[in-house]
Amino acid sequence: MKARIHVTLKNGVLDPQGAAVRHSLGALGFDGVEKVRQGKIIEMELTETDAGKAEEQVKAMCEKLLANTVIEDYAVEIL
């Protein structure tokens, strides 16, 4: 079973990488971009065959390692 995790900064947390991307896009002539927030996607293959258990496991992984839950949100997709 495959899982995809989207990790993004929480609203209100400064995103200097997003700001740098927005600035660079403007410098390249892509006007009209007002805000950029960047994050990461993690994909993994799991041996678990039950979707509910897989989601539970991946959420535990996010809480313990994959996301800094103080400043980041995460969303889990089981594919």
C-alpha positions in Angstrom: 0.0 0.0 0.0 1.3 3.5 -0.8 1.0 6.6 1.4 1.5 10.2 0.5 2.1 12.8 3.2 1.8 16.6 2.6 3.7 18.7 5.2 3.2 22.4 5.2 3.9 25.3 7.6 0.9 26.3 9.7 -0.7 29.6 8.9 1.0 32.5 10.6 4.4 30.8 10.6 6.9 32.7 8.5 7.9 31.0 5.3 11.2 32.5 4.1 11.6 29.9 1.3 8.1 30.7 0.0 9.0 34.4 0.1 12.2 33.8 -1.8 10.3 31.8 -4.4 7.7 34.6 -4.8 10.5 37.2 -5.2 12.3 35.0 -7.8 9.1 34.5 -9.8 8.6 38.2 -9.9 12.2 38.7 -11.0 11.6 36.2 -13.8 8.6 38.2 -15.1 5.8 36.1 -13.5 3.8 39.0 -12.1 0.6 38.6 -10.1 2.0 36.0 -7.6 1.1 37.5 -4.2 1.9 34.7 -1.8 3.9 31.4 -2.0 3.9 28.8 0.8 6.2 25.9 0.3 6.2 22.4 1.9 7.2 18.9 1.2 5.6 15.6 0.0 6.7 12.3 1.4 5.7 9.1 -0.4 6.2 5.6 1.1 5.4 2.0 0.4 3.9 0.1 3.3 3.5 -3.6 3.9 0.2 -3.0 5.7 -2.8 -4.1 3.6 -5.6 -2.5 5.7 -6.1 1.2 4.8 -7.3 2.2 8.2 -4.3 0.7 10.0 -2.0 2.1 7.4 -3.4 5.6 7.9 -3.0 5.2 11.7 0.6 4.1 11.3 1.5 7.0 9.0 -0.2 9.5 11.3 1.9 8.2 14.2 5.1 8.5 12.0 4.1 12.1 11.3 3.6 12.9 14.9 6.9 11.3 16.0 9.3 12.2 13.1 8.0 13.4 9.7 6.4 16.7 10.8 7.2 19.3 13.4 3.7 19.6 14.7 4.5 22.8 16.6 4.9 24.7 13.3 3.7 22.3 10.6 0.5 20.7 9.5 0.3 17.4 7.7 -2.3 15.6 5.6 -2.1 11.8 4.9 -3.4 10.1 1.7 -3.5 6.3 1.5 -3.3 5.4 -2.2 
